[in-house]
Amino acid sequence: MLISALIIWFIAFTLFFIVYFKNKEKIPEALTISLEQLIMILPRLPFSLLAAGFITVLLPDKLISSWIGSDTGFIGVLIASIIGAFVPSGPIVAFPVAIALYKLGAGYPQLVAFLTGWSSFQITRMLMWEVPFLGWSFAYKRVIISLPLPFVAGGISMLLTFIYF
């Protein structure tokens, strides 16, 4: 966690210096946009972390590890992808849920498939945005084309897990 935070801070400061040396007058605009994002996200974050904590307590760890544990293979990847598709939220909730699933015994490949399924097949996003604005034809084609993605991502994660762990 500390390393990822340091990497994010490094990237932020690097981008700040790039903007500073390239176009100083854009810094107030960039800081204003950053503050607007902080104001939008900050009130949601404690509730999403609270929900993830409750999920960790409410779901039995034996159930999670038996369904989407590291030894469940591609069946666990399929189940995790389906679960991810039904998480009705943005990243503020999906990532704390992924952390809760990890603490309950979900495997790395299954978590990758969960997040890939969430980002590719989120049912609420499809019904609220894609279908009304782009139509069923587009939504159907996008889902069909995206079907292999969680399996490809989970398979690559299984391979990397096997090699490095």
C-alpha positions as CSV (number, residue, x, y, z in Angstrom):
1,M,0.0,0.0,0.0
2,L,2.8,2.4,0.9
3,I,4.6,1.8,-2.4
4,S,1.5,2.4,-4.5
5,A,0.8,5.6,-2.5
6,L,4.4,6.8,-3.1
7,I,4.0,6.0,-6.8
8,I,0.8,8.0,-7.1
9,W,2.4,11.0,-5.2
10,F,5.5,10.7,-7.5
11,I,3.3,10.8,-10.6
12,A,1.3,13.8,-9.2
13,F,4.4,15.8,-8.5
14,T,5.9,14.9,-11.8
15,L,2.8,16.1,-13.6
16,F,2.8,19.2,-11.5
17,F,6.3,20.1,-12.6
18,I,5.6,19.3,-16.2
19,V,2.7,21.7,-16.1
20,Y,4.8,24.3,-14.2
21,F,7.6,24.3,-16.7
22,K,5.4,24.0,-19.8
23,N,2.4,26.3,-19.0
24,K,2.5,28.0,-15.6
25,E,-0.8,29.8,-16.1
26,K,-2.7,26.5,-16.2
27,I,-1.8,25.5,-12.7
28,P,-4.8,27.3,-11.0
29,E,-7.1,25.6,-13.5
30,A,-5.6,22.2,-12.7
31,L,-5.8,22.8,-9.0
32,T,-9.5,23.9,-9.3
33,I,-10.4,20.7,-11.2
34,S,-8.5,18.7,-8.6
35,L,-10.4,20.4,-5.8
36,E,-13.8,19.8,-7.5
37,Q,-12.9,16.1,-7.9
38,L,-11.9,15.9,-4.2
39,I,-15.2,17.6,-3.1
40,M,-17.1,15.1,-5.2
41,I,-15.3,12.0,-4.1
42,L,-14.5,12.7,-0.4
43,P,-18.0,12.4,1.0
44,R,-18.5,9.1,-0.7
45,L,-15.3,7.5,0.3
46,P,-16.1,6.8,4.0
47,F,-19.4,5.2,3.2
48,S,-17.9,2.9,0.6
49,L,-15.2,1.8,3.0
50,L,-17.8,1.3,5.7
51,A,-19.8,-0.8,3.3
52,A,-16.7,-2.9,2.4
53,G,-16.2,-3.5,6.1
54,F,-19.7,-4.7,6.6
55,I,-19.4,-6.9,3.5
56,T,-16.3,-8.5,5.1
57,V,-18.2,-9.2,8.3
58,L,-21.5,-10.3,6.7
59,L,-20.2,-12.7,4.1
60,P,-18.7,-16.0,5.3
61,D,-15.1,-16.4,4.3
62,K,-15.6,-20.1,3.6
63,L,-18.3,-19.3,1.1
64,I,-16.1,-16.7,-0.7
65,S,-13.0,-18.9,-0.7
66,S,-15.1,-21.9,-2.0
67,W,-16.7,-19.9,-4.8
68,I,-13.9,-17.5,-5.9
69,G,-10.9,-18.7,-4.0
70,S,-7.5,-19.1,-5.7
71,D,-8.1,-22.9,-6.2
72,T,-11.4,-22.5,-8.0
73,G,-9.8,-21.9,-11.4
74,F,-11.9,-20.7,-14.4
75,I,-15.2,-21.6,-12.6
76,G,-14.2,-19.0,-10.0
77,V,-13.2,-16.6,-12.7
78,L,-16.7,-17.0,-14.3
79,I,-18.5,-16.6,-10.9
80,A,-16.4,-13.5,-10.1
81,S,-17.1,-12.0,-13.5
82,I,-20.8,-12.4,-12.9
83,I,-20.6,-10.9,-9.4
84,G,-18.7,-8.0,-10.9
85,A,-21.4,-7.3,-13.5
86,F,-24.0,-6.9,-10.8
87,V,-22.1,-4.5,-8.6
88,P,-24.2,-1.3,-9.2
89,S,-21.6,1.4,-8.6
90,G,-18.5,3.2,-9.7
91,P,-15.0,2.6,-8.6
92,I,-15.7,4.2,-5.2
93,V,-17.6,1.1,-4.2
94,A,-16.2,-1.6,-6.6
95,F,-12.6,-1.4,-5.3
96,P,-13.5,-1.5,-1.6
97,V,-15.7,-4.5,-2.4
98,A,-12.7,-6.1,-4.2
99,I,-10.6,-5.5,-1.1
100,A,-13.3,-7.1,1.1
101,L,-13.4,-10.1,-1.2
102,Y,-9.6,-10.4,-1.1
103,K,-9.7,-10.4,2.7
104,L,-12.4,-13.1,2.6
105,G,-10.2,-15.4,0.6
106,A,-10.7,-14.5,-3.1
107,G,-7.8,-15.4,-5.4
108,Y,-5.9,-12.9,-7.5
109,P,-7.2,-14.1,-10.8
110,Q,-10.7,-14.1,-9.5
111,L,-10.4,-10.5,-8.3
112,V,-9.0,-9.5,-11.7
113,A,-12.0,-11.2,-13.3
114,F,-14.3,-9.5,-10.8
115,L,-13.0,-6.0,-11.6
116,T,-12.9,-6.8,-15.4
117,G,-16.5,-8.1,-15.2
118,W,-17.5,-4.9,-13.3
119,S,-15.9,-2.6,-15.8
120,S,-17.0,-4.5,-18.9
121,F,-20.5,-5.7,-18.1
122,Q,-22.0,-3.5,-15.3
123,I,-25.7,-4.1,-15.8
124,T,-26.9,-0.8,-14.3
125,R,-24.6,1.2,-16.5
126,M,-25.8,-0.7,-19.5
127,L,-29.4,-0.2,-18.7
128,M,-29.2,3.4,-17.6
129,W,-26.7,4.8,-20.2
130,E,-25.9,2.5,-23.1
131,V,-29.3,1.2,-24.0
132,P,-31.1,4.6,-23.8
133,F,-28.5,6.6,-25.6
134,L,-27.0,4.0,-28.0
135,G,-29.7,1.4,-28.3
136,W,-30.0,-2.4,-27.7
137,S,-28.1,-3.2,-30.9
138,F,-24.9,-1.4,-29.7
139,A,-25.2,-2.8,-26.1
140,Y,-25.7,-6.3,-27.4
141,K,-22.7,-6.1,-29.8
142,R,-20.5,-4.6,-27.1
143,V,-21.4,-7.3,-24.6
144,I,-20.8,-10.1,-27.1
145,I,-17.4,-8.6,-28.1
146,S,-16.4,-8.1,-24.4
147,L,-17.4,-11.6,-23.2
148,P,-13.9,-13.1,-23.4
149,L,-12.3,-10.2,-21.5
150,P,-12.7,-11.5,-17.9
151,F,-11.4,-14.9,-18.9
152,V,-8.4,-13.5,-20.8
153,A,-7.6,-11.2,-17.8
154,G,-8.2,-14.0,-15.3
155,G,-6.1,-16.4,-17.4
156,I,-3.2,-13.9,-17.6
157,S,-3.5,-13.3,-13.9
158,M,-3.4,-17.1,-13.3
159,L,-0.3,-17.4,-15.4
160,L,1.4,-14.5,-13.6
161,T,0.3,-15.9,-10.2
162,F,1.8,-19.2,-11.1
163,I,5.1,-17.7,-12.3
164,Y,5.6,-15.2,-9.4
165,F,3.9,-16.7,-6.4
